[in-house]
Amino acid sequence: MTEVTRRDIAAAFRAAGAVRGDTVMFHGSLRSMGCVQGGAAAVIDGILDASSPGGTVGAATLWYNGNPAECRKEDFDAETSPTWTGLLAETLRKDPRSLRSNSFSHSVSAVGARARELTERHGEGRPYPSPWSEESFSEISPWSKFYLWNALYAFIGVDMDTCTMKHYIESRFVAELLDQLPPERYTEFRSQIAMDCKSILWIFYPGAQMRARLEEKGLVTKIPLGNTTLMTIRTRPLVDATLDILRAAPEAWCSPEFASWIARVKAARRS
């Protein structure tokens, strides 16, 4: 089995685009790399090394598991609630240096120079639609900051089906449609799609299929890392290019039922 060191991880992330002072957001599989000396903690430190000095490393530390009976919003504790998103994310959450944003559904944990700035005030500012909460991807949230800061978004041995940022993109896409409605019709159409952890309709575009399109545009970098591949993309092009693709042909990326909802929104906009 291939052995991977903290130094190897730092070198791979630098080769994949990390620079001094960067914010790096990652999803990953520890096992995919092979035998990592120092385990999950070495991965986090290696990424931090690649973006030092002044770097920040974040990961999605999601707690809500899709079952409102098991995970009630009011039971979430940013200090103690574990994440189900894997050993790397849980190790980052439990790191003594780590700070975590206060979101029951889409919290982010981070270490480094901008960790506090990244994680504070999650849910403030303009709310945006999502199947979980209007605060999950709000105007002031780590997800918005990843976009504003053009963070390096990384995938270690996993594909873009794991990309939490895709839900931020979906949120913005749906908000664009709703914002085109007459104000008196907003609530009517918002209530027809998923909200407050109640699954009705949502776009949920396929992440791996979208990754292929982004690769065609030359936006994705791939670097070997142990037994697997490190894949990176800057967050601003990730969001902007994906939104352009969705706007051009939304029906190609959603269910027939959601496409019908889009058609009804467009008809109401013209009426």
C-alpha atoms as a printed R data frame, in Angstrom:
    type eleno elety resid chain resno       x      y       z
1   ATOM     1    CA   MET     A     1   0.000  0.000   0.000
2   ATOM     2    CA   THR     A     2   1.271  3.471  -0.902
3   ATOM     3    CA   GLU     A     3   2.501  5.563   2.033
4   ATOM     4    CA   VAL     A     4   1.533  9.234   2.040
5   ATOM     5    CA   THR     A     5   3.108 11.865   4.275
6   ATOM     6    CA   ARG     A     6   2.058 15.333   5.383
7   ATOM     7    CA   ARG     A     7   4.722 16.671   3.030
8   ATOM     8    CA   ASP     A     8   3.251 14.715   0.110
9   ATOM     9    CA   ILE     A     9  -0.173 16.193   0.832
10  ATOM    10    CA   ALA     A    10   1.189 19.739   0.965
11  ATOM    11    CA   ALA     A    11   3.070 19.234  -2.298
12  ATOM    12    CA   ALA     A    12  -0.015 17.837  -4.052
13  ATOM    13    CA   PHE     A    13  -2.192 20.733  -2.924
14  ATOM    14    CA   ARG     A    14   0.398 23.267  -4.059
15  ATOM    15    CA   ALA     A    15   0.550 21.536  -7.436
16  ATOM    16    CA   ALA     A    16  -3.252 21.652  -7.566
17  ATOM    17    CA   GLY     A    17  -3.313 25.416  -7.056
18  ATOM    18    CA   ALA     A    18  -3.060 26.238  -3.344
19  ATOM    19    CA   VAL     A    19  -1.118 29.425  -2.636
20  ATOM    20    CA   ARG     A    20  -0.078 31.426   0.411
21  ATOM    21    CA   GLY     A    21  -3.032 32.854   2.282
22  ATOM    22    CA   ASP     A    22  -5.512 30.620   0.449
23  ATOM    23    CA   THR     A    23  -8.773 29.299   1.791
24  ATOM    24    CA   VAL     A    24  -9.092 25.605   0.923
25  ATOM    25    CA   MET     A    25 -12.398 23.768   1.233
26  ATOM    26    CA   PHE     A    26 -12.230 19.987   0.859
27  ATOM    27    CA   HIS     A    27 -14.258 16.801   0.677
28  ATOM    28    CA   GLY     A    28 -12.330 13.575   0.893
29  ATOM    29    CA   SER     A    29 -11.756  9.924   1.627
30  ATOM    30    CA   LEU     A    30  -8.805  9.144   3.884
31  ATOM    31    CA   ARG     A    31  -8.745  5.486   2.827
32  ATOM    32    CA   SER     A    32  -8.541  6.364  -0.863
33  ATOM    33    CA   MET     A    33  -5.010  7.769  -0.482
34  ATOM    34    CA   GLY     A    34  -3.435  4.631   0.933
35  ATOM    35    CA   CYS     A    35  -1.510  4.589   4.226
36  ATOM    36    CA   VAL     A    36  -1.345  8.179   5.484
37  ATOM    37    CA   GLN     A    37   1.349  8.665   8.117
38  ATOM    38    CA   GLY     A    38  -0.300 10.547  10.966
39  ATOM    39    CA   GLY     A    39  -3.804  9.748   9.779
40  ATOM    40    CA   ALA     A    40  -6.533 12.317   9.177
41  ATOM    41    CA   ALA     A    41  -4.771 14.995  11.237
42  ATOM    42    CA   ALA     A    42  -1.790 14.866   8.863
43  ATOM    43    CA   VAL     A    43  -4.084 15.528   5.924
44  ATOM    44    CA   ILE     A    44  -5.469 18.661   7.550
45  ATOM    45    CA   ASP     A    45  -2.002 19.880   8.519
46  ATOM    46    CA   GLY     A    46  -0.677 19.134   5.031
47  ATOM    47    CA   ILE     A    47  -3.400 21.239   3.420
48  ATOM    48    CA   LEU     A    48  -2.703 24.008   5.929
49  ATOM    49    CA   ASP     A    49   1.014 23.814   5.077
50  ATOM    50    CA   ALA     A    50   0.180 24.252   1.384
51  ATOM    51    CA   SER     A    51  -1.708 27.470   2.075
52  ATOM    52    CA   SER     A    52   0.647 28.900   4.704
53  ATOM    53    CA   PRO     A    53   1.381 31.448   5.870
54  ATOM    54    CA   GLY     A    54  -2.088 32.872   6.381
55  ATOM    55    CA   GLY     A    55  -4.028 29.879   5.064
56  ATOM    56    CA   THR     A    56  -7.376 28.478   6.143
57  ATOM    57    CA   VAL     A    57  -8.751 24.950   5.759
58  ATOM    58    CA   GLY     A    58 -12.463 24.147   5.904
59  ATOM    59    CA   ALA     A    59 -14.761 21.165   5.491
60  ATOM    60    CA   ALA     A    60 -18.496 20.530   5.533
61  ATOM    61    CA   THR     A    61 -19.343 19.117   8.966
62  ATOM    62    CA   LEU     A    62 -22.973 18.245   8.320
63  ATOM    63    CA   TRP     A    63 -25.076 16.960  11.207
64  ATOM    64    CA   TYR     A    64 -28.637 16.761   9.879
65  ATOM    65    CA   ASN     A    65 -29.104 13.336   8.282
66  ATOM    66    CA   GLY     A    66 -32.349 13.879   6.401
67  ATOM    67    CA   ASN     A    67 -34.578 12.484   9.142
68  ATOM    68    CA   PRO     A    68 -36.273 15.292  11.117
69  ATOM    69    CA   ALA     A    69 -37.477 12.789  13.714
70  ATOM    70    CA   GLU     A    70 -33.876 11.805  14.530
71  ATOM    71    CA   CYS     A    71 -32.186 15.206  14.058
72  ATOM    72    CA   ARG     A    72 -34.349 18.013  15.333
73  ATOM    73    CA   LYS     A    73 -33.048 21.467  14.496
74  ATOM    74    CA   GLU     A    74 -33.200 22.552  18.127
75  ATOM    75    CA   ASP     A    75 -30.967 19.647  19.217
76  ATOM    76    CA   PHE     A    76 -27.982 20.773  17.136
77  ATOM    77    CA   ASP     A    77 -24.963 21.932  19.148
78  ATOM    78    CA   ALA     A    78 -22.106 23.422  17.148
79  ATOM    79    CA   GLU     A    79 -19.657 22.399  19.874
80  ATOM    80    CA   THR     A    80 -20.624 18.754  20.256
81  ATOM    81    CA   SER     A    81 -22.874 17.473  17.432
82  ATOM    82    CA   PRO     A    82 -20.871 14.997  15.309
83  ATOM    83    CA   THR     A    83 -20.764 15.018  11.531
84  ATOM    84    CA   TRP     A    84 -21.619 12.082   9.287
85  ATOM    85    CA   THR     A    85 -19.460 13.328   6.382
86  ATOM    86    CA   GLY     A    86 -16.437 11.132   7.097
87  ATOM    87    CA   LEU     A    87 -13.336 10.771   9.241
88  ATOM    88    CA   LEU     A    88 -11.485 13.694   7.673
89  ATOM    89    CA   ALA     A    89 -14.337 16.115   8.373
90  ATOM    90    CA   GLU     A    90 -14.918 14.747  11.885
91  ATOM    91    CA   THR     A    91 -11.209 15.053  12.664
92  ATOM    92    CA   LEU     A    92 -11.270 18.670  11.543
93  ATOM    93    CA   ARG     A    93 -14.372 19.340  13.644
94  ATOM    94    CA   LYS     A    94 -12.683 17.911  16.744
95  ATOM    95    CA   ASP     A    95  -9.339 19.650  16.155
96  ATOM    96    CA   PRO     A    96  -8.606 21.934  19.170
97  ATOM    97    CA   ARG     A    97  -7.897 24.792  16.752
98  ATOM    98    CA   SER     A    98 -11.204 24.357  14.924
99  ATOM    99    CA   LEU     A    99 -14.205 26.678  14.833
100 ATOM   100    CA   ARG     A   100 -17.603 25.627  13.508
101 ATOM   101    CA   SER     A   101 -20.456 27.629  12.016
102 ATOM   102    CA   ASN     A   102 -23.863 27.459  13.671
103 ATOM   103    CA   SER     A   103 -26.047 25.670  11.118
104 ATOM   104    CA   PHE     A   104 -27.942 22.491  11.948
105 ATOM   105    CA   SER     A   105 -27.941 21.402   8.305
106 ATOM   106    CA   HIS     A   106 -24.819 22.802   6.586
107 ATOM   107    CA   SER     A   107 -22.206 23.806   9.122
108 ATOM   108    CA   VAL     A   108 -18.574 24.311   8.158
109 ATOM   109    CA   SER     A   109 -15.600 23.696  10.462
110 ATOM   110    CA   ALA     A   110 -12.304 25.450   9.833
111 ATOM   111    CA   VAL     A   111  -8.786 25.990  11.126
112 ATOM   112    CA   GLY     A   112  -6.308 28.691  10.203
113 ATOM   113    CA   ALA     A   113  -5.993 32.424   9.826
114 ATOM   114    CA   ARG     A   114  -9.555 33.180   8.663
115 ATOM   115    CA   ALA     A   115 -11.392 30.390  10.477
116 ATOM   116    CA   ARG     A   116 -13.354 32.757  12.719
117 ATOM   117    CA   GLU     A   117 -14.243 35.092   9.851
118 ATOM   118    CA   LEU     A   118 -15.330 32.117   7.745
119 ATOM   119    CA   THR     A   119 -17.567 30.472  10.323
120 ATOM   120    CA   GLU     A   120 -19.150 33.395  12.195
121 ATOM   121    CA   ARG     A   121 -22.657 34.785  11.533
122 ATOM   122    CA   HIS     A   122 -23.873 31.766   9.538
123 ATOM   123    CA   GLY     A   123 -27.507 32.432   8.633
124 ATOM   124    CA   GLU     A   124 -27.438 36.223   8.678
125 ATOM   125    CA   GLY     A   125 -28.188 38.520   5.753
126 ATOM   126    CA   ARG     A   126 -30.645 37.697   3.015
127 ATOM   127    CA   PRO     A   127 -32.148 34.206   3.315
128 ATOM   128    CA   TYR     A   128 -32.025 31.973   0.237
129 ATOM   129    CA   PRO     A   129 -34.262 28.995  -0.601
130 ATOM   130    CA   SER     A   130 -33.059 25.473   0.099
131 ATOM   131    CA   PRO     A   131 -34.714 22.168   1.028
132 ATOM   132    CA   TRP     A   132 -33.364 22.450   4.586
133 ATOM   133    CA   SER     A   133 -33.532 26.044   5.774
134 ATOM   134    CA   GLU     A   134 -33.569 29.513   4.267
135 ATOM   135    CA   GLU     A   135 -30.480 30.198   6.424
136 ATOM   136    CA   SER     A   136 -28.358 27.233   5.259
137 ATOM   137    CA   PHE     A   137 -26.957 29.137   2.256
138 ATOM   138    CA   SER     A   138 -27.795 32.670   3.325
139 ATOM   139    CA   GLU     A   139 -26.085 35.815   2.122
140 ATOM   140    CA   ILE     A   140 -23.758 35.613   5.134
141 ATOM   141    CA   SER     A   141 -22.617 31.997   5.399
142 ATOM   142    CA   PRO     A   142 -19.378 30.074   4.877
143 ATOM   143    CA   TRP     A   143 -20.736 28.983   1.488
144 ATOM   144    CA   SER     A   144 -21.145 32.575   0.348
145 ATOM   145    CA   LYS     A   145 -17.672 33.372   1.660
146 ATOM   146    CA   PHE     A   146 -16.126 30.467  -0.266
147 ATOM   147    CA   TYR     A   147 -17.543 32.111  -3.378
148 ATOM   148    CA   LEU     A   148 -16.549 35.680  -2.463
149 ATOM   149    CA   TRP     A   149 -13.021 34.597  -1.471
150 ATOM   150    CA   ASN     A   150 -12.691 32.316  -4.523
151 ATOM   151    CA   ALA     A   151 -11.586 29.448  -2.290
152 ATOM   152    CA   LEU     A   152  -9.773 26.447  -3.718
153 ATOM   153    CA   TYR     A   153 -12.414 23.692  -3.651
154 ATOM   154    CA   ALA     A   154 -10.846 20.234  -3.391
155 ATOM   155    CA   PHE     A   155 -11.933 16.614  -3.709
156 ATOM   156    CA   ILE     A   156  -9.627 13.867  -2.391
157 ATOM   157    CA   GLY     A   157 -10.605 10.521  -3.907
158 ATOM   158    CA   VAL     A   158 -14.261 11.534  -4.297
159 ATOM   159    CA   ASP     A   159 -16.287 13.010  -7.150
160 ATOM   160    CA   MET     A   160 -18.436 16.123  -7.286
161 ATOM   161    CA   ASP     A   161 -21.494 14.163  -6.191
162 ATOM   162    CA   THR     A   162 -20.136 14.951  -2.713
163 ATOM   163    CA   CYS     A   163 -19.920 18.689  -3.452
164 ATOM   164    CA   THR     A   164 -21.914 20.600  -0.856
165 ATOM   165    CA   MET     A   165 -21.342 23.777  -2.850
166 ATOM   166    CA   LYS     A   166 -23.732 22.365  -5.448
167 ATOM   167    CA   HIS     A   167 -26.595 23.042  -3.038
168 ATOM   168    CA   TYR     A   168 -25.457 26.667  -2.752
169 ATOM   169    CA   ILE     A   169 -25.576 26.803  -6.555
170 ATOM   170    CA   GLU     A   170 -29.031 25.202  -6.631
171 ATOM   171    CA   SER     A   171 -30.182 27.714  -4.014
172 ATOM   172    CA   ARG     A   172 -29.005 30.651  -6.114
173 ATOM   173    CA   PHE     A   173 -30.555 29.192  -9.268
174 ATOM   174    CA   VAL     A   174 -33.948 28.784  -7.601
175 ATOM   175    CA   ALA     A   175 -33.714 32.254  -6.036
176 ATOM   176    CA   GLU     A   176 -33.111 33.789  -9.474
177 ATOM   177    CA   LEU     A   177 -36.320 32.209 -10.752
178 ATOM   178    CA   LEU     A   178 -38.384 33.237  -7.728
179 ATOM   179    CA   ASP     A   179 -37.047 36.792  -7.837
180 ATOM   180    CA   GLN     A   180 -38.505 37.217 -11.328
181 ATOM   181    CA   LEU     A   181 -42.049 36.657 -10.050
182 ATOM   182    CA   PRO     A   182 -44.453 39.409  -9.059
183 ATOM   183    CA   PRO     A   183 -44.065 39.792  -5.267
184 ATOM   184    CA   GLU     A   184 -47.606 38.545  -4.655
185 ATOM   185    CA   ARG     A   185 -46.806 35.224  -6.359
186 ATOM   186    CA   TYR     A   186 -43.507 34.474  -4.532
187 ATOM   187    CA   THR     A   187 -44.989 32.603  -1.569
188 ATOM   188    CA   GLU     A   188 -47.277 30.555  -3.830
189 ATOM   189    CA   PHE     A   189 -44.403 29.196  -5.914
190 ATOM   190    CA   ARG     A   190 -41.929 28.900  -3.041
191 ATOM   191    CA   SER     A   191 -44.365 26.630  -1.194
192 ATOM   192    CA   GLN     A   192 -44.473 24.233  -4.150
193 ATOM   193    CA   ILE     A   193 -40.819 23.161  -3.776
194 ATOM   194    CA   ALA     A   194 -38.741 21.641  -0.967
195 ATOM   195    CA   MET     A   195 -38.367 23.659   2.222
196 ATOM   196    CA   ASP     A   196 -38.023 23.234   5.996
197 ATOM   197    CA   CYS     A   197 -36.717 19.653   5.583
198 ATOM   198    CA   LYS     A   198 -39.855 18.616   3.697
199 ATOM   199    CA   SER     A   199 -38.996 16.960   0.400
200 ATOM   200    CA   ILE     A   200 -41.314 18.043  -2.386
201 ATOM   201    CA   LEU     A   201 -39.435 19.236  -5.476
202 ATOM   202    CA   TRP     A   202 -35.863 20.424  -5.916
203 ATOM   203    CA   ILE     A   203 -33.407 20.629  -8.782
204 ATOM   204    CA   PHE     A   204 -30.650 18.361  -7.327
205 ATOM   205    CA   TYR     A   205 -28.501 18.339 -10.467
206 ATOM   206    CA   PRO     A   206 -26.048 15.376 -10.859
207 ATOM   207    CA   GLY     A   207 -22.627 16.434  -9.593
208 ATOM   208    CA   ALA     A   208 -20.471 13.963 -11.533
209 ATOM   209    CA   GLN     A   209 -22.190 14.855 -14.805
210 ATOM   210    CA   MET     A   210 -21.624 18.544 -14.119
211 ATOM   211    CA   ARG     A   211 -17.965 17.855 -13.270
212 ATOM   212    CA   ALA     A   212 -17.519 16.441 -16.766
213 ATOM   213    CA   ARG     A   213 -18.853 19.676 -18.254
214 ATOM   214    CA   LEU     A   214 -16.554 21.768 -16.055
215 ATOM   215    CA   GLU     A   215 -13.605 19.620 -17.150
216 ATOM   216    CA   GLU     A   216 -14.490 20.317 -20.772
217 ATOM   217    CA   LYS     A   217 -14.196 24.022 -19.950
218 ATOM   218    CA   GLY     A   218 -10.704 23.486 -18.518
219 ATOM   219    CA   LEU     A   219 -11.689 24.516 -14.987
220 ATOM   220    CA   VAL     A   220 -10.683 21.319 -13.154
221 ATOM   221    CA   THR     A   221  -7.154 20.353 -12.069
222 ATOM   222    CA   LYS     A   222  -6.210 16.757 -11.257
223 ATOM   223    CA   ILE     A   223  -3.058 15.719  -9.386
224 ATOM   224    CA   PRO     A   224  -2.018 12.213  -8.189
225 ATOM   225    CA   LEU     A   225  -2.061 11.821  -4.410
226 ATOM   226    CA   GLY     A   226  -1.030  8.404  -3.103
227 ATOM   227    CA   ASN     A   227  -3.407  5.816  -4.535
228 ATOM   228    CA   THR     A   228  -5.993  8.381  -5.586
229 ATOM   229    CA   THR     A   229  -6.523 11.687  -7.390
230 ATOM   230    CA   LEU     A   230  -6.740 15.164  -5.913
231 ATOM   231    CA   MET     A   231  -9.185 17.230  -7.942
232 ATOM   232    CA   THR     A   232  -9.535 21.002  -7.491
233 ATOM   233    CA   ILE     A   233 -11.482 23.911  -8.910
234 ATOM   234    CA   ARG     A   234 -11.738 27.540  -7.854
235 ATOM   235    CA   THR     A   235 -15.096 28.249  -6.247
236 ATOM   236    CA   ARG     A   236 -16.063 31.314  -8.251
237 ATOM   237    CA   PRO     A   237 -15.689 29.593 -11.653
238 ATOM   238    CA   LEU     A   238 -17.371 26.501 -10.189
239 ATOM   239    CA   VAL     A   239 -20.440 28.539  -9.266
240 ATOM   240    CA   ASP     A   240 -20.531 30.887 -12.252
241 ATOM   241    CA   ALA     A   241 -19.981 28.223 -14.922
242 ATOM   242    CA   THR     A   242 -22.500 25.837 -13.346
243 ATOM   243    CA   LEU     A   243 -25.152 28.543 -13.137
244 ATOM   244    CA   ASP     A   244 -24.583 29.406 -16.792
245 ATOM   245    CA   ILE     A   245 -25.029 25.727 -17.736
246 ATOM   246    CA   LEU     A   246 -28.214 25.414 -15.669
247 ATOM   247    CA   ARG     A   247 -29.671 28.640 -17.077
248 ATOM   248    CA   ALA     A   248 -29.018 27.519 -20.661
249 ATOM   249    CA   ALA     A   249 -30.882 24.201 -20.396
250 ATOM   250    CA   PRO     A   250 -32.418 23.630 -16.952
251 ATOM   251    CA   GLU     A   251 -34.606 20.772 -18.169
252 ATOM   252    CA   ALA     A   252 -31.458 18.733 -18.921
253 ATOM   253    CA   TRP     A   253 -30.424 18.853 -15.278
254 ATOM   254    CA   CYS     A   254 -33.604 18.238 -13.304
255 ATOM   255    CA   SER     A   255 -36.602 15.954 -13.066
256 ATOM   256    CA   PRO     A   256 -39.604 16.447 -15.387
257 ATOM   257    CA   GLU     A   257 -41.580 17.578 -12.346
258 ATOM   258    CA   PHE     A   258 -39.093 20.313 -11.498
259 ATOM   259    CA   ALA     A   259 -38.903 21.335 -15.161
260 ATOM   260    CA   SER     A   260 -42.673 21.750 -15.059
261 ATOM   261    CA   TRP     A   261 -42.343 24.003 -12.001
262 ATOM   262    CA   ILE     A   262 -39.799 26.142 -13.875
263 ATOM   263    CA   ALA     A   263 -42.219 26.434 -16.798
264 ATOM   264    CA   ARG     A   264 -45.009 27.560 -14.463
265 ATOM   265    CA   VAL     A   265 -42.718 30.174 -12.903
266 ATOM   266    CA   LYS     A   266 -41.826 31.535 -16.338
267 ATOM   267    CA   ALA     A   267 -45.493 31.649 -17.322
268 ATOM   268    CA   ALA     A   268 -46.416 33.525 -14.136
269 ATOM   269    CA   ARG     A   269 -43.578 35.956 -14.792
270 ATOM   270    CA   ARG     A   270 -45.057 36.831 -18.173
271 ATOM   271    CA   SER     A   271 -48.648 37.119 -16.958
